[in-house]
Every structure is written in C-alpha cells, then in structure tokens.
Amino acid sequence: MSDIKKIKREYLEKLNRELNQDSINQIKTELFGKNGSISNEFKKLGSVAVEERKKFAADLNLVKEELQEKISKKFHELEIKEINEKLKNEKVDVTLPERSFEQGKIHPVSQVIDEISSIFSEIGFSVEEGPDVENEYNNFTALNTPDNHPARDMHDTFYLDNEKKLLLRTHTSPVQVRTMLKGKPPFKIIAPGRTYRSDSDQTHAPMFHQVEGLHIDKNINMGHLKGCLNYFIKEFFEVDKIKMRFRPSHFPFTEPSAEVDIGYEIKDGKIVIGEGDKWLEILGCGMVHPNVLKNVKVDTSKFQGYAFGIGIDRLGMLKYGINDLRAFFETDYRWINHFGFDPLDVPSNYRGLSR
Ligand code: DAH
C-alpha cells in the first residue's frame, strides 16, 4: 500500500473516534504541520519520477482535501454538541414565580429639576447644560467679574489648580456664557445643574443646585422678566395668586439687578406660599450687563435681555416640606423612601426600598 493510502486510512480511522478540540488540533498538526505526514509527502514530490508525478500529486491532493474536510466536520460536530449541552443545562423554567425586586425612588432634586424644566419649556425655553468643572473665565471674567472683584471671594470658590484657572463652578451663570459663545441670538434657555461653594450648615451644602435662565432678543425688558418669574412661581407652587417683590440688589453680570422675594405665611406649622406678610428670598435676577453681552460677541445695539438664577434645593425644600438641606445629600434610604418620588411606571411586584 502506498504511503498516502496508509496515511489516509490511519487518520480517517483516528478521526472517526470521539475527539475533543485538543485532540483534533493534535491530528491537524500531525498531518499538516511543518513536519506533518501530508506535508512530508508533498516534499517528496520533487523526487518522484516524472511519469508518476502527476498521478502522485493528484492522489495526494485528493487525500489532503478529504482529510481537511473530515477535520472541519469534526470541529463542527463538536460545536453543535457543545451548544446542545448548553441548551440542555440552561433550560429556563418559565413556570417559576418571578422574583420581586427593589426599585429606587426619584430624588426630590431630580423631581424638582424635571418640574422646573417642564414649566419653562411650556413658555419656549430650551434646556442647556454646562460642565461642573469650569474655567475661571466663564465662571467670573466673562460675567463681568474681573480679578480682585469682591464677588470672587464671596463665592468661596473651590479652585482645582494653583493658578486659579480651573474651578468647580460656583453658579450656573457660566452656562449663559457658553450658550451665547456657541450660538447666535435670540437665546431663550434655562440651565439646571450642580454648583459648588465651600460652605456647610443647615441651609448651605458645599454642593447644591441652581437653575439659570437667560432670555436675549430684540426689545426684551424687565416687564418680561417679571411676567416670566410670576408665571413660573405660580406654576411651580401650584397656586393661582402669589405675592412677589423685586428688591434692588447687585450682581456684576446684571444691571439693574434685583432679588425676588415671595410672600408666605405659616399655617398649622406649614409654610403656605402666596399669602401672608412674610417674605422669602428665592432668586437673583436682572437685565444682562452690556459688558457680558460684549464679551460673548452679542451686538448690544440690537439685543438685550434678562437673566435669573434660582436655588433649586431651596425651592424643593419649600414645596415638599423638607427642612434640612444636608439631608438631600446624605443618601439615607429611609429619607429617600419618605421624600422620594415614584417613577410613572411602577411594576406590580415592586415592594419599595427595604433597607
Ligand atoms: N449667579 C448668581 C448667584 O449664584 C445668581 C444670579 C443672579 C444669576 C442674577 C443670574 C442673575 O443670572 O441675573 O448668586
């Protein structure tokens, strides 16, 4: 029997046995590796007599193909076998009762941000975002607050480098700058987000939330500002009437500037917004200072407008009767269970937070 036939018989027989991946690979090397039996037969080709060479080569190629085919078939069978085994072992019993699971609650701050965004979007404001890590220019300089301006110290800034070029934004006002730099007027945006100042007591946390508002167009005046805030406060506190007063104030980025107070009273130990003779400060606002508009390349002969900055946490505390700001950020499950909000779709097997 020729060597080729012998190889064929021997290896077909081997390949008919039960084999694993390694042993198939081993056979592959024995046949087709550098010193494999088939490879060695090919090396003989040159020494075969010319008359026989053609037949020798044809026979050898046939055997080579047959063995290669057999090997791929073996690999394929192995794969199928593995899949079937997996399917057998990983069967899902669809009759088992479902497991109950815990679902988180929506944090009051997130809830309030959603409420604010939807109220402002109804009167044409879109929502913008800016980064928590800001540069000194956007946070101060562009907002008409140059070096050595006392407002820089008043903000108790967290600086991130020795040159005081990078910082955690102390207010959401830099989003005004970012928005105006990247677009063309008119602008009508709000920008809710986190803000940071080195401060901590019952009403101050080092991280807190603000929402910035900016409306720049032709002929926008303080009457528009008043109307907009009046609408917002009524919608937010879900009351028909409110008492609101503008108190003259100062911010470097607005002229004139005002702080807005709303009227309230305490009834049965609860704050009632809109009535009474007590006043609560809730935001700062004003007409955007021409210097700010110039810094962001807005033509002040054509455009003007107002801006405002509202403390979100404060609003949430007032609306939902929460009296310690720090609780917002303590991530206590009992607190979030009590003050948090359910998402709209509550699955039937939801059993609340139980820790
Ligand atoms: N950025 C101010 C602050 O954090 C709040 C503020 C006041 C924002 C007046 C404004 C504004 O846009 O016009 O104290």
Boltz pocket constraint, residues with backbone or C-beta under 6 A from the ligand:
constraints:
  - pocket:
      binder: B
      contacts: [[A, 170], [A, 171], [A, 172], [A, 173], [A, 212], [A, 213], [A, 251], [A, 253], [A, 254], [A, 258], [A, 283], [A, 284], [A, 285], [A, 286], [A, 287], [A, 306], [A, 307], [A, 308], [A, 309], [A, 310]]
      max_distance: 6.0
